[in-house]
Amino acid sequence: AQSVTQLDSHVSVSEGTPVLLRCNYSSSYSPSLFWYVQHPNKGLQLLLKYTSAATLVKGINGFEAEFKKSETSFHLTKPSAHMSDAAEYFCVVSVGNQGGKLIFGQGTELSVKP
Amino acid sequence: DTGVSQNPRHKITKRGQNVTFRCDPISEHNRLYWYRQTLGQGPEFLTYFQNEAQLEKSRLLSDRFSAERPKGSFSTLEIQRTEQGDSAMYLCASSFRGLVDEQFFGPGTRLTVL
């Protein structure tokens, strides 16, 4: 069965410093993996997706993630945090053989200090 | 605006009452999904449609829950005899069936059961 585990429920960084949000996945199939962001009182927005092409995936707002099959990881990074990055981030796996429903991790809340 | 829309955005009801939510997907999308998100958790899959056919229902979806997508366009989610445990954000997403189902989410309907 497919699942994702986000290793940190809360991450706090200072503005201008790197961001690392960690995610491990479990999948019986070659997975499709996503990172979504949820700002307060706003809908979920897709940051980036991995679909078995390049293992390093670039997304919006300077975020990127690297798919590492040997480590079953899909960590999200950004070189320099901005105040507007403060939000909830979800690592997600698609159950592609079951209609594409999404399995979400528990979420990581990112705080950015000035 | 051509995104996914949901109505109402907020609903407060008393225990035992019935409620109905509506989701209007992106017009060319043939798949529509419902998820539920409780405080501090990631969204959980409830059900999905491909066109008008409901293809899967989660075990989370008790007999009090019913969803329809009568003409393959908008969808409704009805909860009968609401309970306090039904309080949550109900999210709708849509996608176009393709190689990878990238789902676009609406803003959600926040249900509070008193």
Interface residues (C-beta under 8 A of the other chain):
Chain A: S32 F34 Y36 K42 G43 L44 Q45 L46 K49 T51 F90 V92 S94 G96 Q98 G99 G100 K101 L102 I103 F104 G105 Q106 G107
Chain B: V4 R31 Y33 Y35 G40 Q41 G42 P43 E44 F45 Y48 Q50 L55 E56 L91 A93 S95 R97 L99 V100 D101 E102 Q103 F104 F105 G106 P107 G108
